[in-house]
Amino acid sequence: MKDYVATFHTHLSALLSFQALQGQGVAARMMPVPRELSSSCGTCVRYTADGDCRDLLDRDCEAVYACEAGGYTCLFATEDP
């Protein structure tokens, strides 16, 4: 299991993704975006899973980061919708 942070363009997108993750039994929580990361809405979802769970995230997901000991590694990022 690994920790991930997903950032979003909108707060609603973060909420929908949080609900989808929890609905599939993924441990997740909404929180402010860490300072090292940038986000349009200021809200992210941190979750623990075997994979990055991109298929469960809302289409307005901005980026997904793997949480590493030294910080964050960007796994994927999108342009503004």
All heavy atoms as an XYZ file, in Angstrom:
610
protein
N       0.842     -1.175      0.000
C       0.000      0.000      0.000
C       0.893      1.245      0.000
O       1.936      1.258      0.627
C      -0.895      0.025      1.229
C      -1.851     -1.135      1.302
S      -3.210     -0.966      0.190
C      -4.501     -0.542      1.291
N       0.416      2.256     -0.696
C       1.168      3.487     -0.827
C       0.233      4.672     -0.632
O      -0.963      4.570     -0.881
C       1.800      3.530     -2.226
C       2.798      4.599     -2.430
C       3.515      4.376     -3.745
C       4.753      5.225     -3.713
N       5.795      4.753     -4.566
N       0.781      5.799     -0.191
C      -0.011      7.014     -0.018
C       0.079      7.871     -1.269
O       1.149      8.000     -1.877
C       0.490      7.821      1.181
C       0.156      7.157      2.503
O      -0.821      6.385      2.550
O       0.863      7.417      3.488
N      -1.050      8.485     -1.619
C      -1.155      9.356     -2.789
C      -1.873     10.636     -2.403
O      -2.676     10.651     -1.466
C      -1.950      8.680     -3.909
C      -1.326      7.408     -4.406
C      -1.665      6.179     -3.839
C      -0.396      7.429     -5.438
C      -1.081      5.006     -4.293
C       0.188      6.249     -5.893
C      -0.162      5.046     -5.315
O       0.416      3.886     -5.756
N      -1.608     11.697     -3.152
C      -2.335     12.957     -3.024
C      -2.844     13.316     -4.413
O      -2.073     13.347     -5.374
C      -1.441     14.088     -2.478
C      -2.147     15.426     -2.575
C      -1.036     13.807     -1.042
N      -4.142     13.580     -4.506
C      -4.739     14.026     -5.761
C      -5.206     15.466     -5.572
O      -5.857     15.786     -4.568
C      -5.913     13.139     -6.152
N      -4.838     16.337     -6.512
C      -5.291     17.725     -6.489
C      -6.338     17.927     -7.579
O      -6.395     17.160     -8.540
C      -4.118     18.709     -6.674
O      -3.502     18.463     -7.936
C      -3.094     18.565     -5.559
N      -7.154     18.972     -7.423
C      -8.305     19.158     -8.297
C      -8.471     20.610     -8.702
O      -8.031     21.517     -8.011
C      -9.572     18.668     -7.587
C      -9.483     17.221     -7.190
C      -8.953     16.854     -5.969
C      -9.877     16.231     -8.070
C      -8.831     15.518     -5.616
C      -9.759     14.893     -7.737
C      -9.232     14.533     -6.503
N      -9.167     20.807     -9.816
C      -9.474     22.149    -10.298
C     -10.616     22.773     -9.509
O     -10.707     23.991     -9.404
C      -9.815     22.126    -11.793
C      -8.647     21.731    -12.642
N      -7.578     22.558    -12.860
C      -8.378     20.583    -13.307
C      -6.700     21.951    -13.624
N      -7.161     20.752    -13.913
N     -11.498     21.947     -8.928
C     -12.640     22.466     -8.173
C     -12.827     21.668     -6.889
O     -12.459     20.493     -6.799
C     -13.951     22.388     -8.985
O     -14.282     21.007     -9.207
C     -13.836     23.122    -10.319
N     -13.439     22.315     -5.914
C     -13.744     21.647     -4.653
C     -14.742     20.507     -4.876
O     -14.616     19.436     -4.270
C     -14.299     22.656     -3.646
C     -14.594     22.060     -2.312
N     -13.610     21.775     -1.393
C     -15.758     21.667     -1.759
C     -14.157     21.232     -0.318
N     -15.464     21.156     -0.517
N     -15.733     20.717     -5.744
C     -16.712     19.672     -6.039
C     -16.036     18.428     -6.593
O     -16.365     17.301     -6.213
C     -17.779     20.178     -7.019
C     -18.819     19.146     -7.450
C     -19.596     18.609     -6.247
C     -19.764     19.728     -8.483
N     -15.072     18.600     -7.463
C     -14.341     17.469     -8.032
C     -13.601     16.693     -6.942
O     -13.571     15.461     -6.940
C     -13.371     17.969     -9.103
O     -12.712     16.904     -9.713
N     -13.027     17.418     -5.990
C     -12.347     16.762     -4.868
C     -13.348     15.957     -4.043
O     -13.084     14.807     -3.672
C     -11.648     17.803     -3.999
N     -14.502     16.540     -3.781
C     -15.536     15.860     -2.998
C     -16.046     14.605     -3.708
O     -16.182     13.541     -3.101
C     -16.692     16.817     -2.706
C     -17.857     16.239     -1.904
C     -17.396     15.783     -0.537
C     -18.958     17.270     -1.778
N     -16.316     14.699     -4.999
C     -16.793     13.545     -5.763
C     -15.749     12.428     -5.785
O     -16.087     11.248     -5.667
C     -17.162     13.960     -7.186
C     -18.378     14.882     -7.316
C     -18.516     15.373     -8.755
C     -19.642     14.187     -6.852
N     -14.493     12.791     -5.913
C     -13.421     11.798     -5.916
C     -13.278     11.138     -4.553
O     -13.112      9.923     -4.450
C     -12.096     12.441     -6.335
O     -12.188     12.921     -7.654
N     -13.355     11.934     -3.504
C     -13.310     11.415     -2.138
C     -14.420     10.389     -1.925
O     -14.182      9.294     -1.407
C     -13.437     12.580     -1.153
C     -13.670     12.173      0.267
C     -12.647     11.630      1.029
C     -14.917     12.342      0.847
C     -12.863     11.257      2.352
C     -15.143     11.976      2.164
C     -14.116     11.431      2.918
N     -15.618     10.730     -2.341
C     -16.754      9.820     -2.182
C     -16.570      8.543     -3.004
O     -16.904      7.447     -2.542
C     -18.048     10.520     -2.561
C     -18.438     11.604     -1.584
C     -19.629     12.425     -2.042
O     -19.933     12.503     -3.235
N     -20.305     13.069     -1.098
N     -16.049      8.660     -4.219
C     -15.832      7.488     -5.065
C     -14.777      6.572     -4.454
O     -14.936      5.338     -4.453
C     -15.402      7.920     -6.467
N     -13.708      7.144     -3.936
C     -12.661      6.344     -3.295
C     -13.214      5.613     -2.081
O     -13.035      4.395     -1.942
C     -11.479      7.226     -2.893
C     -10.611      7.734     -4.040
C      -9.751      8.901     -3.582
C      -9.741      6.615     -4.602
N     -13.902      6.336     -1.217
C     -14.470      5.704     -0.030
C     -15.507      4.645     -0.396
O     -15.592      3.618      0.259
C     -15.089      6.752      0.893
C     -14.053      7.501      1.686
C     -14.634      8.093      2.947
O     -15.758      8.603      2.952
N     -13.865      8.046      4.011
N     -16.263      4.886     -1.448
C     -17.257      3.918     -1.904
C     -16.649      2.599     -2.353
O     -17.311      1.566     -2.328
N     -15.380      2.645     -2.748
C     -14.678      1.423     -3.161
C     -13.790      0.870     -2.043
O     -12.960      0.002     -2.269
C     -13.841      1.695     -4.401
C     -14.666      1.983     -5.637
C     -15.540      0.804     -6.013
O     -15.071     -0.327     -6.085
N     -16.819      1.044     -6.237
N     -13.964      1.400     -0.835
C     -13.228      0.889      0.321
C     -11.807      1.422      0.465
O     -11.023      0.878      1.238
N     -11.485      2.489     -0.255
C     -10.153      3.085     -0.169
C     -10.142      4.079      0.989
O     -11.025      4.937      1.081
C      -9.775      3.800     -1.490
C      -8.433      4.495     -1.367
C      -9.768      2.804     -2.642
N      -9.147      3.970      1.873
C      -9.003      4.915      2.981
C      -8.596      6.272      2.405
O      -7.544      6.382      1.770
C      -7.964      4.416      3.969
N      -9.438      7.288      2.585
C      -9.189      8.596      1.994
C      -9.650      9.693      2.936
O     -10.531      9.479      3.774
C      -9.931      8.723      0.665
N      -9.036     10.877      2.785
C      -9.478     12.049      3.535
C      -9.231     13.298      2.715
O      -8.274     13.382      1.947
C      -8.808     12.148      4.889
C      -7.327     12.391      4.834
C      -6.730     12.342      6.247
N      -5.292     12.379      6.183
C      -4.551     13.352      6.664
N      -5.112     14.371      7.275
N      -3.248     13.307      6.565
N     -10.135     14.256      2.869
C      -9.964     15.552      2.215
C      -9.140     16.426      3.141
O      -9.278     16.346      4.365
C     -11.322     16.192      1.932
C     -12.099     15.454      0.864
S     -13.700     16.201      0.514
C     -13.204     17.752     -0.222
N      -8.285     17.263      2.542
C      -7.427     18.128      3.339
C      -6.922     19.285      2.492
O      -7.057     19.254      1.264
C      -6.254     17.325      3.910
C      -5.378     16.658      2.851
S      -4.095     15.617      3.545
C      -2.737     16.778      3.569
N      -6.342     20.313      3.117
C      -5.733     21.390      2.334
C      -4.546     20.854      1.536
O      -3.864     19.925      1.976
C      -5.262     22.390      3.386
C      -6.025     22.047      4.623
C      -6.304     20.578      4.543
N      -4.293     21.435      0.397
C      -3.166     21.014     -0.444
C      -1.859     21.365      0.256
O      -1.701     22.491      0.736
C      -3.233     21.695     -1.830
C      -2.018     21.348     -2.665
C      -4.503     21.299     -2.550
N      -0.915     20.419      0.345
C       0.394     20.727      0.940
C       1.078     21.874      0.194
O       0.901     22.037     -1.018
C       1.181     19.426      0.764
C       0.134     18.364      0.663
C      -1.014     19.027     -0.049
N       1.862     22.658      0.891
C       2.524     23.827      0.299
C       3.396     23.482     -0.898
O       3.549     24.295     -1.807
C       3.387     24.528      1.336
C       2.586     25.322      2.302
C       3.478     26.161      3.162
N       2.632     26.908      4.079
C       3.077     27.549      5.108
N       4.354     27.546      5.367
N       2.246     28.200      5.888
N       3.984     22.298     -0.891
C       4.869     21.904     -1.989
C       4.128     21.697     -3.306
O       4.732     21.656     -4.364
C       5.612     20.592     -1.669
C       6.489     20.642     -0.465
C       5.779     20.207      0.817
O       4.562     20.402      0.957
O       6.463     19.685      1.692
N       2.819     21.519     -3.210
C       2.000     21.239     -4.395
C       1.116     22.438     -4.706
O       0.769     23.217     -3.839
C       1.132     20.007     -4.159
C       1.873     18.758     -3.675
C       0.885     17.638     -3.420
C       2.935     18.331     -4.654
N       0.704     22.543     -5.941
C      -0.174     23.626     -6.361
C      -1.547     23.059     -6.692
O      -1.657     21.951     -7.191
C       0.414     24.299     -7.599
O      -0.494     25.225     -8.116
N      -2.587     23.834     -6.420
C      -3.930     23.396     -6.770
C      -4.836     24.590     -7.000
O      -4.724     25.605     -6.324
C      -4.520     22.534     -5.657
O      -5.849     22.196     -5.944
N      -5.749     24.462     -7.940
C      -6.677     25.542     -8.243
C      -7.667     25.790     -7.119
O      -8.046     26.918     -6.869
C      -7.438     25.222     -9.525
O      -6.558     25.145    -10.609
N      -8.102     24.740     -6.431
C      -9.159     24.928     -5.440
C      -8.651     24.901     -4.007
O      -9.376     25.259     -3.095
C     -10.266     23.891     -5.619
S      -9.839     22.241     -5.045
N      -7.424     24.458     -3.772
C      -6.873     24.420     -2.430
C      -7.236     23.190     -1.633
O      -6.802     23.028     -0.503
N      -8.037     22.294     -2.195
C      -8.439     21.065     -1.517
C      -7.881     19.871     -2.265
O      -7.926     19.815     -3.491
C      -9.975     20.943     -1.455
O     -10.508     22.093     -0.800
C     -10.405     19.696     -0.713
N      -7.353     18.913     -1.511
C      -6.855     17.689     -2.134
C      -7.464     16.488     -1.414
O      -8.112     16.626     -0.386
C      -5.324     17.633     -2.089
S      -4.621     17.345     -0.459
N      -7.235     15.320     -1.983
C      -7.634     14.072     -1.345
C      -6.371     13.251     -1.171
O      -5.630     13.015     -2.126
C      -8.668     13.289     -2.191
C      -8.991     11.953     -1.546
C      -9.938     14.108     -2.383
N      -6.106     12.861      0.063
C      -4.980     11.970      0.353
C      -5.568     10.594      0.607
O      -6.544     10.455      1.345
C      -4.204     12.460      1.569
C      -2.964     11.614      1.819
C      -2.131     12.165      2.944
N      -0.974     11.325      3.135
C       0.271     11.755      3.190
N       0.520     13.049      3.078
N       1.264     10.925      3.373
N      -4.984      9.582     -0.025
C      -5.526      8.237      0.123
C      -4.418      7.194      0.100
O      -3.310      7.454     -0.350
C      -6.586      7.948     -0.949
C      -6.112      8.111     -2.379
C      -5.702      7.005     -3.114
C      -6.095      9.349     -3.001
C      -5.282      7.138     -4.432
C      -5.681      9.492     -4.311
C      -5.276      8.389     -5.022
O      -4.857      8.519     -6.319
N      -4.735      6.019      0.617
C      -3.810      4.901      0.675
C      -4.394      3.762     -0.141
O      -5.525      3.344      0.098
C      -3.600      4.448      2.139
O      -3.147      5.567      2.900
C      -2.574      3.332      2.217
N      -3.624      3.290     -1.121
C      -4.131      2.234     -2.011
C      -2.969      1.462     -2.628
O      -1.808      1.867     -2.511
C      -4.987      2.856     -3.104
N      -3.297      0.362     -3.295
C      -2.292     -0.439     -3.997
C      -1.842      0.226     -5.289
O      -0.764     -0.051     -5.777
C      -2.841     -1.840     -4.309
C      -2.951     -2.694     -3.055
O      -2.115     -2.529     -2.145
O      -3.879     -3.511     -2.977
N      -2.668      1.080     -5.860
C      -2.346      1.805     -7.092
C      -2.857      3.222     -6.985
O      -3.464      3.600     -5.980
N      -2.629      4.020     -8.030
C      -2.998      5.434     -7.941
C      -4.501      5.706     -8.086
O      -4.943      6.832     -7.910
C      -2.195      6.290     -8.923
C      -2.470      5.953    -10.388
O      -3.538      5.411    -10.715
O      -1.588      6.247    -11.208
N      -5.299      4.696     -8.409
C      -6.771      4.792     -8.461
C      -7.276      5.886     -9.401
O      -8.349      6.449     -9.196
C      -7.362      5.004     -7.069
S      -7.065      3.671     -5.913
N      -6.517      6.181    -10.448
C      -6.930      7.230    -11.394
C      -8.335      7.027    -11.925
O      -9.049      7.989    -12.179
C      -5.977      7.260    -12.587
C      -4.950      8.331    -12.487
C      -4.156      8.366    -13.745
N      -2.831      7.868    -13.421
C      -1.825      7.858    -14.254
N      -1.978      8.282    -15.480
N      -0.652      7.414    -13.883
N      -8.728      5.782    -12.104
C     -10.050      5.492    -12.671
C     -11.190      5.901    -11.732
O     -12.327      6.051    -12.174
C     -10.166      4.017    -13.034
C      -9.913      3.083    -11.859
O      -9.064      3.417    -10.997
O     -10.548      2.025    -11.805
N     -10.908      6.117    -10.452
C     -11.943      6.525     -9.500
C     -12.018      8.042     -9.327
O     -12.962      8.550     -8.731
C     -11.690      5.885     -8.135
C     -11.771      4.363     -8.078
C     -11.393      3.872     -6.689
C     -13.167      3.883     -8.453
N     -11.038      8.762     -9.848
C     -10.980     10.206     -9.648
C     -11.835     10.938    -10.675
O     -11.928     10.525    -11.827
C      -9.532     10.685     -9.720
C      -8.574     10.025     -8.740
C      -7.155     10.528     -8.963
C      -9.016     10.236     -7.306
N     -12.428     12.041    -10.233
C     -13.273     12.853    -11.105
C     -12.465     13.379    -12.297
O     -11.247     13.541    -12.215
C     -13.851     14.024    -10.306
C     -14.920     14.776    -11.067
O     -15.995     14.198    -11.302
O     -14.656     15.934    -11.440
N     -13.137     13.671    -13.387
C     -12.448     14.098    -14.617
C     -11.728     15.430    -14.460
O     -10.859     15.771    -15.247
C     -13.418     14.162    -15.791
C     -14.498     15.205    -15.641
C     -15.479     15.151    -16.813
N     -16.515     16.138    -16.666
C     -16.460     17.351    -17.190
N     -15.433     17.705    -17.922
N     -17.436     18.196    -17.002
N     -12.085     16.228    -13.437
C     -11.414     17.500    -13.198
C     -10.231     17.378    -12.241
O      -9.818     18.356    -11.632
C     -12.404     18.540    -12.677
C     -13.286     19.093    -13.782
O     -12.882     18.988    -14.964
O     -14.353     19.633    -13.484
N      -9.694     16.178    -12.145
C      -8.489     15.969    -11.342
C      -7.335     16.738    -12.001
O      -7.155     16.686    -13.215
C      -8.163     14.483    -11.266
S      -6.677     14.110    -10.334
N      -6.597     17.471    -11.200
C      -5.477     18.264    -11.707
C      -4.198     17.430    -11.797
O      -3.503     17.465    -12.807
C      -5.254     19.464    -10.790
C      -4.114     20.360    -11.217
C      -3.929     21.522    -10.266
O      -3.929     21.313     -9.036
O      -3.787     22.651    -10.765
N      -3.889     16.671    -10.722
C      -2.660     15.875    -10.695
C      -2.750     14.817     -9.606
O      -3.536     14.943     -8.661
C      -1.451     16.769    -10.444
N      -1.938     13.767     -9.746
C      -1.803     12.741     -8.724
C      -0.321     12.623     -8.384
O       0.527     12.548     -9.280
C      -2.350     11.377     -9.203
C      -2.078     10.286     -8.162
C      -3.840     11.461     -9.496
N      -0.040     12.616     -7.083
C       1.327     12.526     -6.589
C       1.464     11.318     -5.674
O       0.558     11.026     -4.887
C       1.687     13.766     -5.770
C       1.597     15.051     -6.537
C       0.391     15.746     -6.637
C       2.709     15.578     -7.167
C       0.300     16.933     -7.342
C       2.628     16.771     -7.886
C       1.423     17.439     -7.963
O       1.341     18.615     -8.669
N       2.598     10.630     -5.761
C       2.939      9.585     -4.807
C       3.655     10.264     -3.651
O       4.511     11.132     -3.861
C       3.841      8.544     -5.451
N       3.297      9.915     -2.435
C       3.954     10.475     -1.254
C       5.230      9.680     -0.999
O       5.183      8.465     -0.805
C       3.033     10.396     -0.050
S       1.480     11.294     -0.272
N       6.346     10.360     -1.041
C       7.654      9.743     -0.840
C       8.268     10.297      0.438
O       7.836     11.336      0.938
C       8.572     10.052     -2.032
C       7.999      9.739     -3.396
C       7.929      8.251     -3.705
O       8.617      7.474     -3.008
O       7.201      7.881     -4.626
N       9.306      9.647      0.945
C       9.969     10.092      2.171
C      10.508     11.518      2.031
O      10.459     12.303      2.965
C      11.094      9.134      2.537
N      10.993     11.874      0.857
C      11.573     13.197      0.642
C      10.614     14.208      0.053
O      11.022     15.307     -0.321
N       9.350     13.874     -0.096
C       8.382     14.800     -0.688
C       7.364     14.078     -1.541
O       6.862     13.031     -1.155
N       7.109     14.624     -2.728
C       6.074     14.098     -3.613
C       6.631     13.874     -5.014
O       7.434     14.662     -5.498
C       4.900     15.080     -3.702
C       4.282     15.377     -2.357
C       4.698     16.472     -1.600
C       3.297     14.560     -1.832
C       4.147     16.737     -0.360
C       2.732     14.816     -0.598
C       3.164     15.907      0.134
O       2.608     16.163      1.363
N       6.170     12.805     -5.656
C       6.533     12.520     -7.040
C       5.270     12.596     -7.883
O       4.298     11.877     -7.612
C       7.160     11.114     -7.169
O       8.309     11.049     -6.329
C       7.535     10.814     -8.605
N       5.266     13.448     -8.898
C       4.097     13.594     -9.768
C       3.982     12.373    -10.674
O       4.912     12.028    -11.394
C       4.208     14.862    -10.608
S       2.737     15.160    -11.610
N       2.818     11.713    -10.615
C       2.573     10.547    -11.456
C       1.859     10.930    -12.743
O       2.039     10.297    -13.769
C       1.734      9.515    -10.686
C       2.364      9.011     -9.387
C       1.420      8.037     -8.701
C       3.711      8.371     -9.673
N       1.002     11.942    -12.646
C       0.348     12.468    -13.843
C      -0.244     13.829    -13.533
O      -0.588     14.131    -12.400
C      -0.685     11.482    -14.383
C      -2.127     11.798    -14.084
C      -2.924     12.405    -15.032
C      -2.680     11.491    -12.857
C      -4.250     12.691    -14.759
C      -4.003     11.771    -12.572
C      -4.792     12.383    -13.532
N      -0.311     14.663    -14.546
C      -0.879     16.002    -14.411
C      -1.622     16.347    -15.684
O      -1.253     15.902    -16.760
C       0.219     17.026    -14.139
N      -2.685     17.125    -15.545
C      -3.482     17.539    -16.695
C      -3.388     19.044    -16.865
O      -2.986     19.766    -15.951
C      -4.961     17.161    -16.512
O      -5.459     17.839    -15.360
C      -5.132     15.667    -16.362
N      -3.810     19.498    -18.000
C      -3.928     20.931    -18.254
C      -5.258     21.398    -17.678
O      -6.136     20.598    -17.381
C      -3.876     21.204    -19.770
C      -2.575     20.800    -20.410
C      -1.397     21.625    -19.915
O      -1.547     22.840    -19.734
O      -0.321     21.038    -19.712
N      -5.445     22.707    -17.576
C      -6.737     23.233    -17.116
C      -7.840     22.715    -18.019
O      -7.656     22.587    -19.225
C      -6.742     24.759    -17.133
C      -5.907     25.346    -16.019
O      -5.705     24.661    -15.004
O      -5.450     26.493    -16.165
N      -9.025     22.400    -17.414
C     -10.126     21.856    -18.234
C     -10.639     22.876    -19.230
O     -10.484     24.031    -19.101
C     -11.196     21.504    -17.219
C     -10.884     22.271    -15.983
C      -9.406     22.596    -16.041
